[in-house]
Amino acid sequence: MNFIQWALNPWGERIPIHVSWDLLWASAIAGVLFLIVHAIYVGYWAKPVAESQNDSKLAAAAARVPERVARHSFGARTFHWVMAASMFVLLFTAFLPKVGVRFSWVTIHWVAGIVLTISVLYHIIHATFWLDFWSIWPDKQDVADASRRFQRALGRATPPLKKFGKYPLENKLFHLSVLFAGLAVIFTGLFMMFRVRTPFFTRNPYLFGDMTWGVMYVLHGLAGVGFVALITAHIYLAVRPEKFFLTKSMIFGWISRGKYLEHHDPERWPVDEGVPEAGQSKAPEVVI
């Protein structure tokens, strides 16, 4: 399989022009395989997590926790759904023509790209100045905990496992994957807008040389096909019964006291506030 499409420019130079569209199907298959493997792991292999606190600590923590624990502010939830909508439009307009669906897609595609860019800029500013910026980044505790969970899955004895903070390691790693793929698709997409007529830039297909344009198209395509697998996995996890309370929190902004105590370690995610008023951001968060 050739992962990159190549062509000759007018000077006879061999240049990359895009990723191979075989990668689209490879990414889709990878997403489906993740669904199957994860379902088998959860159903037959995963072990329950031991409590990390004794009963007195749990009782003390429960006494401080409100009935509804604020998880996502209105601004964060709005960003998530705007980003999700723009991402779906980008994927459909990019890949439907490649599988035989013909329509005028270019304008819809770059408009969705502008919406995605603005939403991500908002999120960066919001997360940096109003939220707990570092809550979504992996730390030493996450790495140590992941190692213990892996050893436990293999049937080996490990120290007691702790519950998660606000975000489990898999959420943080997913965020990193979306971060790199998203920035790649945004930066390359903004430059690629110089090759079409828009109200923002004067069309200039000669802004870069053929090789630079080719590399840009390859990076844009790799990020795009990567999102197929990422979004497939994301939707699957969002609708799983044990994760659906998190999906509801992205709609309503809160989780129940019971779900908080069941899944989260109060020492790693301290909560003393209830659900904030609309538009407020009392709870530390970074969402994807």
N, C-alpha and C positions, 0 to 999 in steps of 0.2 A: 504494500500500500504506500502510495506517495502522499505524505502529509501536507505538502505544499504544491500549489499549482504554479508552473513556471511558463514564461513566454519570452519571445525575443522582441526587443524594442527596435525602432527603425535603424539603429546603428549595429544591430546584430548582437547586442549584449543580452545575456540570459538573466532575467530578473524575476523575482517572485511577484505574483499578482494576487494570490489569495491562498487560504488554507484549502485543502481538499475537502469537498463536501461529504466524503465518506466519514469524516470526523463527526459530522452531525449525527449520523446513525450510531457511531461508536459512543458518543456522549449519551444519547438516549438509552442505549442498551446498558451503559454503565449505571445510569440512574435506576433502571428497572432491577438490575442485579443487586444494587444497594438495598432496594425495598425487600427483595427476597431474602438476602443474607441477614438483614437486620431483623426481619420478622422471625426467622428461624432462631437467631441468637436470643431475642427477647423471650420467645416461647419455650425454648428447650435448654438454654445454656446459661442465661444471666442468673445471677444469685441475688437475693434480696440484700439490701444495705443494712448493716448493723447501726444501731443508734450510737450517736457520738456524744450524747450527754446523758447524765444520770437523771433519774426521775425528778429530783428536786430542781435541777437546772431547767428541765423541760417545763415543769410547773411554773417556775419563776418567769421563764420566757413567755409562756402562754398567757400569763396574767397581764403582760405588757402589750400583747398583740391585739389590735382592734379586729372586729369581725370582718372587715374588708381591708385588705392590705393594698395600699397604692403601689402599682407596678409600672404603669406607663401613663404619662401625662397626655392630655389632649393633643398637644403639639407633636409629641413623639408618635402617637397613633396616626395622626394625619400624615406625617412624613412617610410612615411605613406603607400606608395604602396608596398614597400618590406614587411612591416609588414602585410599588408592586404593579399598579396599573400601567405606568409608563414602560416598565420592563416587559410586560406581556405584549404591549403594542409593538415594542422594538423587536421582540423575538418573532412575532407573527409576520410583521412586515418584512423582516429579513429572510425568513426561511420558507414561508408559504410559496413565494415565487420559485424557489429552488425545487419544490416538490410538485410544481405544475399548476399552481393557482395564480392566474394572471390578473393583475390589477395595478393601478397607479399608486405605487407604494412609497416613492422617494420622499415626497413632501410629508406624508404621515410619519415616516421614519425619523426625519431630522427634527420635526416638531416634538415628537415623543422624546428624542434625545435631549432637546433643550429643557423639557420638563424634568427629565431625570437629573440633568446637571444642576438645575436650580434647587431641586429637592435635596440633593446631596450637599450642596453648599450650605443650605439652611441647616441640615443635620450636623455638619461639622461645627458650625458656629454655635448651634444649640447645645451640642454635647460638650463643647470645650468650655463654655462660660456658664451654663445653667445646670448641667448634669454632672454626675460623677464620671469623668472622662475615662478613668482607669478601670472602671468596674467590668468592662468587656474584654480586657486584655489578659491573656494567660499569665499566671504567676507561679511561684515555686510550689505553693500548696496544690495547685491544679496538677502539676506534673507528678508530684509525689502521690497524690490521690489516684491519678490515672494508672500509675505503675501498680499500686495496690489492687485496683480493680481488675487489672489485666491478670495479675497473679492469682487473684481470687477466682476469676473465670476459668483458669487452668486447674483449679482444684487445690491450689497451694494455700497453706496457712499464712495469713497476713494480720497485721494489727487491725483493730477495729476501723471500719471505714467511716468517714465523716460524710454528712450530707453536704449538698452543694451550697455555695453562696447564691447570689442572685442569678448568676449565669453559670451553668455547667461548662466544663472544658469543651464539649462538643459544640455548644453554642458559640463559644469564643473562637474556635477554629473555623467554624462556618463563617463567622463575621470576618475573619481575616481573609478567607477565600473570596468572599463577596467584595471586600475592600480592594484587593489587588485586581480582580477581574473588572470591577466597576470602574476603577480609576483608569485602567487600560482602555476600556471601551469608550469612556468619556473623553480622555485626552486625544485619542486617535480619531474619534468621531468628530470632535470640534474642528480639527485640522481638515478632515475629509469634507467638511461643509464648504471649504473653498473650491471644491470641484463641482458644486452644483449652485444654482441660482437661489439665493435666499435674501431676505431684507437686511441681514446682518453683515455680510461680507461681499466684497466685489469678487466675482468668480475669477479664480486664478489657478488653473490646473498646473501651472509651471512654478508654483511656489517652492516645490521640492523637486529633486531629481527623480528619475524613474526608480532607482533602487530604494530611495527613502520612502517614496510612495508605496512601493511594493511591501517593504517591511511593515509599514503602518497598516496596510490592508491585512497582512498576515496576523499581526497582533490583535487587530479588531475582530477578525474572524475567530481566532483562538479563544478570546474572551467570550464571544457570542456563543460558540458551541459549548464552552465550559458552563455557561449559565443554564443550558438545557438540563444537564445532570444536577447542578446545584438546586435549581428550582423544583425539579422532580423530587429530590430528596426532602426539600423543605416542605412541600405540600404534603408529602406522605407523613412526615413526622407531625405536622400540624393537625392532622385528622386522626392520629392514633388515639385510642381512648385515654391512655395514661398521660398524654401530652395535651389533650384538648382544652384543659383548664388554662393553659398558657395562650392558646389561640383565642379563647374567650377574653382573656385579659387584654389582648391587642384590640378588642372591640370595645370592652367596657372600662378598661383601665385598672382593674383590680383583680386580686385572687382572694379566696376565702382564707380565714384563719386556719381552718383544718388543712387546706392544701399547702399553706405556708409552712406549718409545723411538720407536715408529712414529708415534704421534699427539700426544705431549706434549713440550713444551720443558722440559728439566730445570732451566733457569734460571728459568722462570716457575712451575714446580711442583717444588720440590726434594723429593726422596724419599731418605731414608736408613734408613727403618724397613721391616721386613717386615710381614706380616699380624699385627695385634694379637690378643691373646687375646680370647675372647668377652666382651663387655661393656665393653671398653676402647675409647677414642677417641683413638688416637695420631695418626691422619691427619687433617689439616684438611679439613673438608667441610661443605657445606650441600646438602641434597638436596630435591628436590621430587617 
